[in-house]
Amino acid sequence: MQTSGINNKKFRITDSEYEKNVNLSIQWNLWLLKSIGLWPYSNSISRIRRYFYWFINITCYSLISFLFIPCVLYVFLEIEDTYGKLKQFGPLIFCAMAFAKYYSLIVHKADIRECLERIKWDWKNMTNREDREIMTVNASFGRKLVVVCTLFMYSGFVFYYIAIPINVGRVAAENESLTFIPLVFPFSSFIVDTRYSPTNEIVFSIQLVAGCLMHGITSAACSLAAAFAVHACGQMQVLMNWLKHLVDGRSDMSERVDGRIADIVCQHVRILKFLTLIENTIQQISFTEFLGCTLDICLVGYYVIMELKSNDVTSALTYMILLISITFNIFIFCYIGEIVTEECRKIGETSYMIEWYRLQGNKKLCCVLIIAMSNCTIKLTAGNIVNLTINTFADVVKTAVTFLNVLRKTT
């Protein structure tokens, strides 16, 4: 559809519009990251605020350790049956994943801040309504993706940490006249006996907070990757829109072909640098998700089968929701990798499909350069080992199902 000439003219964006656009892209990420002390603050903040962020980081590490260490001791020192041990391996893997992702997000705070600054710069310097509409559509899609990620992760939290304890109720202790709340993560009696009040209630409450934190870390990591990747896709679509106006120009573009070519090349280089920065930021997180989700999909699928055999419908339903949540989590990483690769490829196709033959002299050669750069696409990877694509997601599911079959036969 043709847009009117007035829509293509350069316009000045107001401060309120700029803030609205930036919030559309990163507001949910801001809420998620700030709540767990991971928002990348600048070096100019006060010393008190810096200490406050450090305190939050130490508290988060302590909460994850509070779940992980006593549960490990309980599994290896107190549980004797095989299924009892296997039933705790899934949550322990999720704990280890949360710890690794939290560490990675702290280490890459500078890269995250740089990505956020680039997003702000792109919105501030977007002076064409048509380009701005492209970015707005992508930002809205990214925001919806972030919301869906968060809802999926916390649905698993609600069922696992709240629904199961409510369904089970207070349990009577063997050979003793007392009842206690069953803990989501078993606590080793070598540390403290959690059957007695108020220790039981205190430990259960801390585990609830720690569980909320772990799901928050997973949501934050997944949402951050989605927001960055979708913004990069929006910038690539803007670049393709510029390419369509390379020959005849546009009211807000340079009057000379050389100027338009220079702007397009600079935009392409800027996008490639942004994609490299995204890759550096999320590759360790993606690798953690790739390994952890493969194991957890296998184990949680096994839990579903075992709980259905024992006719525990509530537990089976809870594990089924957790299975969907974990599967969706790794799917998002693979999906954003797929769309980034696809948009990179489309730049080369668009460069070829424009009327480049109308360009005079050697100016046609600029399209060859853009096509060549598009063929060497930057792919998002898991630890620089596995490409994040839909095929990778299929491989993860197939591998998990294979492990599940082996686990069923051996147990």
C-alpha positions in Angstrom: 0.0 0.0 0.0 1.3 3.4 -1.0 1.8 5.9 1.8 1.1 9.6 1.2 4.0 12.0 0.7 3.3 13.8 3.9 3.8 10.6 5.9 7.3 10.1 4.5 8.5 13.5 5.4 11.0 14.0 8.2 9.4 14.9 11.5 10.6 15.9 14.9 9.7 13.4 17.6 8.6 14.8 21.0 10.0 13.7 24.3 6.7 12.1 25.3 6.6 10.1 22.1 10.2 9.1 22.5 9.6 7.9 26.1 6.5 6.0 25.0 8.4 4.2 22.2 11.3 3.3 24.4 8.9 1.9 27.0 7.1 -0.1 24.4 10.4 -1.9 23.7 12.0 -2.3 27.1 9.5 -1.5 29.9 8.7 -5.1 30.8 12.4 -5.9 30.8 13.0 -3.0 33.1 10.4 -4.3 35.6 11.8 -7.9 35.5 15.5 -6.9 35.7 15.1 -4.2 38.4 13.1 -6.6 40.7 16.1 -9.0 40.8 18.9 -6.4 40.9 20.0 -6.9 37.3 19.1 -3.6 35.6 22.4 -2.3 34.1 23.1 0.9 36.1 25.5 3.5 34.8 28.9 4.1 36.4 27.8 7.5 37.6 25.2 6.2 40.2 25.8 6.9 43.9 27.8 4.5 46.0 24.8 3.8 48.2 22.7 2.7 45.2 25.6 0.6 44.0 25.9 -1.2 47.4 22.1 -1.7 47.3 22.3 -3.5 44.0 25.2 -5.6 45.3 23.1 -6.5 48.4 20.2 -7.6 46.1 22.7 -9.8 44.1 24.1 -11.4 47.2 20.5 -12.0 48.5 19.5 -13.7 45.3 22.5 -16.0 45.2 21.8 -16.9 48.9 18.2 -17.7 48.1 19.1 -20.0 45.2 21.8 -21.7 47.4 19.1 -22.1 50.2 17.2 -24.3 47.8 20.0 -26.1 46.2 22.5 -27.1 49.0 20.0 -28.7 51.5 18.2 -30.5 48.7 21.5 -32.0 47.3 22.4 -33.2 50.8 18.9 -34.7 51.2 19.0 -36.5 47.8 22.4 -38.1 48.3 22.3 -38.8 52.1 18.7 -39.5 52.9 16.7 -40.7 49.9 17.1 -44.4 49.1 14.5 -45.2 46.3 15.5 -44.4 42.7 12.3 -42.5 41.7 12.6 -40.4 44.9 16.1 -39.3 43.7 15.1 -38.7 40.1 12.1 -36.6 41.3 14.5 -34.1 42.8 17.0 -34.0 39.9 14.6 -31.9 37.8 14.3 -29.1 40.3 18.0 -29.2 41.1 18.8 -28.8 37.4 16.4 -25.8 37.3 18.3 -24.3 40.3 21.7 -24.8 38.7 20.3 -23.1 35.5 19.0 -20.1 37.4 22.3 -19.7 39.2 24.2 -19.9 35.9 21.8 -17.4 34.1 21.9 -15.0 37.0 25.7 -15.0 36.9 25.8 -14.5 33.2 23.4 -11.6 33.3 25.6 -9.9 36.0 28.8 -10.5 33.9 27.2 -9.1 30.8 25.7 -6.0 32.4 27.8 -3.7 30.3 26.7 -5.5 27.1 23.0 -5.3 28.2 23.4 -1.5 28.9 25.0 -1.0 25.4 22.1 -2.9 23.8 19.6 -0.7 25.6 21.5 2.5 24.6 21.4 1.4 21.0 17.6 0.8 21.2 17.1 4.3 22.7 19.4 5.8 19.9 17.4 4.0 17.2 14.1 5.4 18.5 15.5 8.9 19.0 16.9 9.0 15.4 13.9 7.5 13.6 12.6 10.5 11.7 10.3 8.9 9.2 6.7 7.8 10.0 6.8 4.8 7.8 10.0 3.5 9.4 8.6 4.3 12.8 5.5 2.3 12.1 7.7 -0.7 11.2 9.5 -0.4 14.5 6.3 0.1 16.5 4.8 -3.1 15.0 8.0 -5.1 16.0 8.2 -3.5 19.4 4.5 -4.4 20.1 5.3 -8.0 19.0 8.3 -8.1 21.2 6.3 -6.8 24.2 3.6 -9.5 23.6 6.4 -12.1 23.4 7.8 -10.9 26.8 4.4 -11.0 28.4 3.7 -14.6 27.1 7.2 -15.7 28.4 6.5 -14.3 31.8 3.0 -15.8 32.0 4.2 -19.3 31.0 7.0 -19.3 33.5 4.9 -18.1 36.4 2.1 -20.5 35.6 4.6 -23.3 36.4 5.6 -21.5 39.6 2.0 -21.1 40.8 1.2 -24.8 40.3 4.4 -26.3 41.6 5.0 -24.0 44.6 1.4 -23.4 45.6 -1.1 -25.9 44.1 0.7 -29.0 45.1 1.3 -28.0 48.8 -2.4 -26.9 49.0 -3.5 -30.2 47.5 -1.4 -32.3 49.8 -2.2 -30.2 52.9 -0.4 -30.7 56.2 1.3 -34.1 56.6 1.4 -36.1 59.9 4.9 -37.0 61.0 5.6 -40.7 61.6 5.7 -41.8 65.3 5.1 -38.2 66.4 2.0 -36.2 67.2 2.6 -33.3 64.9 1.8 -32.1 61.4 3.8 -30.0 59.0 3.7 -28.4 55.6 5.5 -30.6 53.0 8.4 -28.5 51.4 8.6 -28.1 47.7 12.4 -28.6 47.9 13.2 -31.3 50.6 15.5 -30.0 53.4 18.2 -32.1 54.8 17.6 -33.1 58.5 21.4 -32.9 58.9 21.0 -29.1 58.8 17.7 -28.7 60.7 14.5 -30.6 61.3 11.9 -28.7 59.3 8.9 -30.6 60.7 8.6 -28.4 63.8 6.9 -25.1 63.9 7.9 -22.3 63.3 10.9 -23.6 61.4 8.6 -25.4 59.0 6.6 -22.2 58.1 9.8 -20.1 57.8 11.6 -22.5 55.5 8.5 -23.0 53.4 8.1 -19.2 53.0 11.8 -18.7 52.1 11.5 -21.5 49.5 8.4 -19.7 48.0 10.4 -16.5 47.6 13.4 -18.3 46.2 11.1 -20.1 43.7 9.6 -16.9 42.6 13.1 -15.5 42.1 14.3 -18.4 40.0 11.3 -18.2 37.7 11.9 -14.4 37.5 15.5 -15.0 36.4 14.3 -17.3 33.7 11.6 -14.9 32.6 14.1 -12.0 32.6 16.7 -13.9 30.5 14.2 -15.1 27.9 12.4 -11.7 27.7 15.7 -9.8 27.3 16.7 -12.1 24.4 13.3 -11.7 22.8 13.2 -7.9 23.1 16.7 -7.5 21.7 16.2 -9.9 18.8 12.8 -8.4 17.8 14.3 -4.9 17.8 17.1 -6.1 15.6 14.5 -7.6 13.2 12.7 -4.2 13.2 15.9 -2.4 12.2 16.5 -4.9 9.4 13.0 -4.3 8.1 13.7 -0.5 8.2 16.9 -1.1 6.2 14.9 -3.1 3.6 12.5 -0.2 3.4 15.5 2.1 2.7 16.7 -0.2 0.0 13.4 0.1 -1.8 13.9 3.8 -2.0 17.6 3.7 -3.0 17.0 4.4 -6.7 14.4 7.1 -6.5 15.0 8.4 -3.0 12.6 9.7 -0.4 11.8 13.1 1.0 13.7 12.5 4.2 16.7 10.8 2.5 19.8 12.4 0.8 19.2 13.8 -2.6 22.3 12.2 -4.0 22.6 8.4 -4.6 26.0 8.3 -3.0 24.5 9.8 0.2 21.7 7.2 0.2 24.2 4.4 -0.3 26.3 5.6 2.6 23.3 5.8 4.9 22.2 2.3 3.9 25.7 0.8 4.4 26.1 2.6 7.8 22.7 1.3 8.9 23.6 -2.3 7.8 26.9 -2.2 9.7 25.2 -0.8 12.8 22.7 -3.7 12.7 25.5 -6.3 12.3 27.3 -4.8 15.3 24.1 -4.9 17.3 23.5 -8.5 16.4 27.1 -9.3 17.5 26.5 -7.6 20.8 23.2 -9.6 21.3 25.1 -12.8 20.5 27.8 -12.0 23.1 25.1 -11.2 25.7 22.9 -14.3 25.4 25.1 -17.1 24.1 26.0 -18.4 27.5 22.3 -18.1 28.7 21.2 -19.9 25.5 23.7 -22.7 26.1 22.4 -23.1 29.7 18.9 -23.3 28.4 19.8 -25.7 25.7 21.4 -28.2 28.1 19.1 -27.7 31.0 15.8 -27.8 29.1 16.9 -31.0 27.3 17.4 -32.7 30.6 14.4 -31.1 32.3 12.0 -32.0 29.4 13.1 -35.6 29.7 12.7 -35.7 33.5 9.5 -33.8 33.8 8.0 -35.9 31.1 9.0 -38.9 33.2 7.3 -37.4 36.3 4.1 -36.9 34.3 4.0 -40.6 33.4 4.8 -41.8 36.9 2.2 -39.5 38.6 -0.5 -40.6 36.1 0.4 -44.2 37.0 -0.1 -43.5 40.7 -3.4 -41.6 39.9 -2.2 -38.3 41.4 -4.0 -36.0 39.0 -3.0 -32.7 40.6 0.7 -33.6 40.5 0.5 -34.9 37.0 -1.3 -31.7 35.8 1.3 -29.6 37.6 4.2 -31.4 35.9 2.4 -31.2 32.6 2.2 -27.4 33.0 5.9 -27.3 34.0 6.7 -29.4 30.9 4.8 -26.9 28.6 6.5 -24.0 30.3 10.1 -25.4 29.9 9.4 -26.5 26.3 8.1 -23.0 25.5 11.1 -21.4 27.1 13.6 -23.2 24.8 11.3 -22.7 21.8 11.4 -18.9 22.3 15.2 -18.9 22.1 15.2 -21.0 19.0 12.4 -19.0 17.4 14.1 -15.6 17.9 17.3 -17.1 16.4 15.3 -18.3 13.4 13.6 -15.0 12.7 16.9 -13.1 13.0 18.5 -15.4 10.5 15.5 -15.1 8.2 15.5 -11.3 8.3 19.3 -11.2 7.6 18.7 -13.4 4.5 15.9 -11.1 3.3 18.2 -8.1 3.2 20.2 -9.8 0.4 17.0 -10.7 -1.4 15.7 -7.2 -1.2 19.0 -5.8 -2.5 18.7 -8.0 -5.6 15.0 -7.3 -6.2 15.3 -3.5 -6.3 15.8 -1.8 -9.6 19.6 -1.7 -9.2 20.1 -1.7 -12.9 18.9 1.9 -13.1 21.8 3.1 -11.0 24.5 4.8 -13.0 28.1 3.6 -13.5 29.8 1.7 -10.6 27.0 2.6 -8.1 25.5 -0.8 -9.0 28.4 -2.5 -7.2 27.1 -1.3 -3.8 24.3 -3.8 -4.1 26.8 -6.6 -4.6 28.5 -5.6 -1.3 25.2 -5.6 0.6 24.2 -9.0 -0.9 27.6 -10.5 0.1 27.4 -9.1 3.6 23.8 -10.5 3.9 25.0 -14.0 2.9 27.5 -14.0 5.8 24.6 -13.7 8.3 25.2 -13.4 12.0 23.4 -16.3 13.7 22.4 -16.5 17.3 24.0 -19.6 19.0 23.9 -21.5 22.2 27.4 -21.1 23.5 28.8 -20.6 20.0 28.2 -24.4 19.5 24.7 -24.9 18.3 22.7 -22.5 16.1 19.4 -21.3 17.5 16.8 -22.4 14.9 13.5 -24.3 14.8 15.5 -27.3 13.7 17.5 -27.1 16.9 14.3 -27.0 18.9 13.1 -30.1 17.1 16.4 -31.8 17.9 16.1 -30.8 21.6 12.6 -32.4 21.8 13.7 -35.5 20.0 16.8 -35.9 22.2 14.7 -35.4 25.4 12.1 -38.0 24.2 15.0 -40.5 23.5 16.4 -40.0 27.0 12.9 -40.4 28.4 12.5 -43.8 26.7 15.9 -44.9 28.0 14.9 -43.8 31.5 11.6 -45.6 31.4 13.3 -48.9 30.3 16.1 -48.7 32.8 13.9 -47.9 35.8 
